[in-house]
Amino acid sequence: MHYSHELDWPPHLRPFDPWDRGIQADPYAHYIWMRDHAPLLKARTPAGDAWYLTRYQDVQWVLRSPKLFSSELVDRKVLPQFIFMDDPDHNRLRGVVAPAFTPKAVARNEEKVRELAQKHLQPMIEAQGGEVIEEFALPLTMGTIANILGLDLSDWKQFRDWTDDWVSYSGRMTGNGPGSPTDQSGTRAFVDYVANAMEFAPADGDSILSSLVRMRREGRMSEDEAKYFPLVLFSAGHETTTTLIANGLIRLAEMPRLLSRLRENPADIPKFVEELARLHPPIHRLRRVTSQEVEISGQKIPAQSHVRLLIVAANRDPLKFPDPETFDLDRETAGHLGFGFGVHSCLGSWLARMEVRVAFEVIVQKISRVELYPDAARAILPYLGGSFAITGPKSLTLRLTVAA
């Protein structure tokens, strides 16, 4: 099996390098070529070799086969996180908070989300635009998940920095990125903050922190499991949803008729969210390790090999979704992998769907036109680094035309 750098790439594409920030910012041409010519691709990284899958059928099969493709990517003493565990521990810990993320439970937060969306959009309406991630999307999604967790969001910028550190740290520990100078200290500060917050959380409360306190007292989870649990919930609960909202705003700027349709038919917004999650999901790479030798696309992957699932490439597989590069509001999106698939599917998928839907219900009601800031260098700044799993804007500056 040839490595990525040994393949005959077309002149307009450099060999796929998993840690290449330029490819992270715009990977789509690579995905197309890989899916057509190297659906199972082996690449070298400073942390070791990894295998990359791009076809829908292959990616879905891996996600349906947790016994063959383990999520145990790192020693639990380093990262006691349920996302890096297999059953029965994954199911045990996931079950602690799953009731808070059912469609019925999520619906109870809808009016609070709407209030936050209106609150943070109003200054942008008055200014006729601005940097929408820091001014609108991040405060909305952070405020929502902090409320559900029971965390005091008095300094949301500190939480943002801790999130960046945690993502870089987990990426480094699982061999997916180089990390950052502050990733370990920032993660430790985040864990210490959560541990302190849990000391003051009432055991009979209805927040997730209170649930963790009860589970810890009952012996259903360890001290470290309880302290680390909120990190992944908070980080995934705001970072991915923030990026999905930003990707949706870019799409409205690029497709003015789409905004007009959603303004006239707000009932189409849920379809907009699903197509957005298919074509532009924030998370591009899911990680697994083989528990035994397996065969994919006629090639054998040895046991204990790191496998990366390029879910966006799979979501754009023409064998699954015809004309896959086109944003089609009327497309049948069932089966897309934007929120994962199988036992490790996104725990907060219903919350993310609700937040994005409500955000765009408020946006299309109040905004009649979305435009990228004319200075291209300032309009979209890509997310770079971290665990190299996220693709989307880190900063997005727009001009907004207020609806009459």
N, C-alpha and C positions, 0 to 999 in steps of 0.2 A: 504494500500500500504506500503510494507516494505521499509525501507531505505537501502542504499547501504551496510552499515556496518552490517545489519541484514540478508543479503543474504548468501547462502551457496556457497562461492567462492571456486574455485579449489585451491589446495595447492600452486601452483606456482604463484598465483595472490593474492595480498592483496586487500581488498575492494576498489573500485573506490572512490578516494578522489579528488575533483576538484582542490584543492590547493596543491596537492602532486607534488613536482618538479620532483621526479623520474618518475612518471607516465607521466608528461608533456614531459619529454625527450624521452620516449619510450612507447607510449600509445596503440600500435597496438594489442597486445594480449588482453588487456582489451576491446578494441572495438569489437573484434571478439566474446568474451564471452558475452558481453552485448547485441550485436545484436541477438545472438542465444537464450539467456536465460532471458534477462531483457531489451527488446527494449525500454521500458519506465522506466527509473530508477530515483529514488528520492535520493538526497544526501544532507547532511547537510554541511554548510560552516559557518565560523564565521560571514558572512554577511547575513545568512539566508538560507532557503531551496531553492533548484533549481531542475528542472526536466530535464533529459537528454535523447535525442532521437538519435537513431543510424541507423534505417532502412531508406533506400532511399525513399520509398513511403511516410513515415511519415514526413521526413525532407522536401521533396519537397512540400508536402501539406501545411505545415506551411509557407513556403516561398511564396506560392501562395495565402495565406490568411492573408494579412496585416491588415484587419479589426478585425480579431480574435486574431491575434498575433502582438501586437504593438511594435514599436521600441522606444517608449517613455520611456526610462529606467531611466531617470534622469531629475531633474528640469532644465528647459532651462536657468534659471538664473545662474545655476552652470556651465552647458556645453551647450552653444547655438550652437550646432553642428547639421548639417542636417542629419547625420547618426543616430542621436537619436531623430528624428522627424518623424511623420506620415504626409501623405498628408492632406491638400494641401501645407503645408510649406515645406515638404521634396521635393516635385516636384518643387516648386517655387525656392528654393535655388539650387537644383541640375541643374535646367535649366540654371542658370547663367553661369556655366562653362562647361556644357555638350558639346557645340560646339568645345571646345578645345580637346575633347577626342574621337571624331568620327574617324573611320578608315582613312578617307581622311586627317583630321587634323593631326593625329598621323604620317601619312606617311611623312609629311613635316619635321619631326624631325629625320628621319631614318639616313641620312648621318652624322648628328651631333652625334648620338648614335654610329655609326660605328667608327667615329674618336675617341670618348672617349674610346671605347672598345679596339681599337688598341693601343692607347696611354697608357692605364693602364695595358694591357697585356704584352707589350714589356719588361718592367723591370723584369717581372716574367719569361719570356722566357730566358732572359739573365742570370738570376739566377737559371734557371732550376727548378723553383718551389717557394714555399713560402706560406704565409698565404693569401689565395685568397679573403677572404671577405673584409678585411681592405685595401688590396693592389689593388684589382681589382673590385669586385662586388659593394661595397659601393660607391667608387668614381664614378663609371659608373652610377649607378641609382640615386644617389644624384645629380650629375651634370645634368642629364637629367631632373628631375622634378624641380630642381631649375631654370633651363633655361626656362621651360614652365611657371612656376609661376612668374618669374621675380625677384627672390631673389639672392642676392650677396652671393655666397658660398665661401667666403674668408677663413672661419674657419670651415671646414666640420666636424671636430671632435666635435666642440661645438654643431653643429646641431644634430649630432648623440646622444650626451648626452641629449639634449632637447627632442629628439624623445623618448628616453628611459623614461624620466620623464613624458612626455605626455601620453605614453601608460600605465605607472603605475598609473598615476593620474586618467585617464578615467576608468581604470579597478577598481580602488578603489571606485570611485564615482558611478559606476554601479553595485557594489557588486560582481565583478569577481576576485578580488585579494586583497592582503593586502596593496598594495602601497609600496612606498619607502620613506626614510627620506627626499629626495629632490624633490619628485614628484610635489608638489604644487609650490614651489619656481621656479623650472625649467620650469614648464608650464607657470607660470606668466612671466618669462623672455622671453620665446618664443613668447607669445602673445604681449608683449611690443615691441619686435624686429619687429614683423610683422606690428604692428600699426605704428611704426616709418617708416618702409619701404613704407607703403602705403602713407604716407605724401609726399614722394618724387616720387612716381610712376606717370607718366604722364597719364592724363585721356584719352588721345587719343592713348595710346600705345596698343600693341597687346598681352601683357602678361596677365595672370590671375589677377595679382595684379591691373592692370589698369582696367580690367573688374569690379573688386570689387569696385574700386574707383567710377566708373561710376554708378554702381548699388546703391551704398550708397548715392551718390548725388541725384539720381532720386527717392530715397525713396523706392526702391525695396528690400532693406535689411537694417537691423538695424546696428548700429555701432558695437555692440558685435558680431553679425552674421558675419560681414565682417572681424573682427579681428581674430575670431576663425576658419574661413573657411580654410585658408591655412595650419593650423596645421594638420588637418586630410588628406588633399591632399598631403602635403609634406611627412608625416609619412607613410601613406599607399602607396604613390607613390614611395618610395624607399625601405622600410623595407621588404615588402612582395616580391617584385621583387628580391631583394638581396638574400632572402632565397630561392626563386625558382631557381635562378642561382646556388647557392651553392648545393641545392639538385640534380640538374642536373649533376654537376661535380662529386658528390658522385656516382651517377648512372653510369657515364662513367668509373669511377675507378673500380666499381664492375662488369661492363659488357664491357670488352675490345672490344668484337666483335661489340658492339653497336657503339662505337667510329669509328671503321673501316667502318661500314656501312654508318654512317653519313659523313665521309670523302669522301667516294665514291659516295654518293647520298645526297648531301646537300639539295635537294628538299624535303627530308624526315624530315628536322628539324622542320617544323610546326607541324607535327604529333608527334614528340618527345616532343614539348612544351605542347601539349594537354594531352598526356598520363602522362607527368610529373605533370601537374596541377590536373589530376584525382587522381593519386596515392600518390603524395607528395606535395600537396598544403601547403603553409605556414600557412594559417589560418585554424585551426581545429574546432573552436567553434564560432557560431553566436548566438546572444542573442536576446530574445524577451520576452514580458510579455503578459499574456492572458488578453484580454479585457472583457471576460465573461467565464463562465464554459465551458470547451470543453472536448471531449472524444477522446482518442487516445489509440490504442491497447487494447481496452476494459476497460480502466481506465479513470476516470474523474479527470481532473485537475481544481482546483478552479480558479475563476477569480483573477486577480492580482498576478498570480504565475509567477515566473521567469522560463523561458524555455531556455535550451541550445541545439543548434543543432550541433551535431558532424558530420560535413559534410564529413570528411575523412572516418568515419565509413560508412556513406551512399554511398560514392564513391567506397567503397569496398564491397558493398552488392552484393552477387552472384546472387540475383534475378534480378539485373540490369546489372551487368557486369560479365560474366562468367570468372572463374579462376581469381578473382579480385586481388589477391595478387601478380600476375605476371606482370612485366612491359612488355607490348606487343606493339611494335611500330605499328603494323598493326591492332590494336584493333579499333572498332568503339566507339569513345569516346563521341559522341553526348549525351547531357543531363547531363554530369558531373557537379558537383556543386563547382568545384575548384575556380570559380570566382563568386560564389553566384548564385542567381536565383530570378527572379521577379523584383518588383519595386526597391528593394534595392540591386540589383546585382552590382558588382564592377564597379564603374564609370570609372576606368582606365584600364579595362580589355584589351582593344585593345592596349593601350600603353605598358602594361606588356608583352603581347604576342610579340609585335614588339621588345622590348628591349631584351627579352630572346632569341628570334630567332636570332637577329643580334649578340648578344654576342656569341652564339654557332656557328654561321657561321664563326666568326673570330677565335674562339677556334679550331674548327675542321680543319680549313685551316692551322693553324700554329702549332698544337699539334698533335702528333701521338700516345701518350700514357699518361694516367693520372693514378697516383698511390697515395693512401693514404700515408701520412708520416709514416714511419715504427714504430715510437714511438706512440702507440695507445693512450696514455694519452694526446698527443699533436695533434693528427690527427683531431679529431672532438670534440669540446666542445659544448654542447647543449645550446640553448637559454632557460633560466629559468626565471620564474616569470613574471613580467609585468601584463598583463591582463589574463594570462594563456590561451590565444587564439592561440598563435604561437608555433609551433613545428618545429624544424630544427636546424641547426648549428649556433651558435653565432660566432664560430671561426672554420676555416677549413684550415688545412695545407696539401699541396699536393706536390708531385714531378711530374714534367712535362718533357716529352721527346719531343724535338723539331722536327717537321717534316722536312724531307730532302728537 
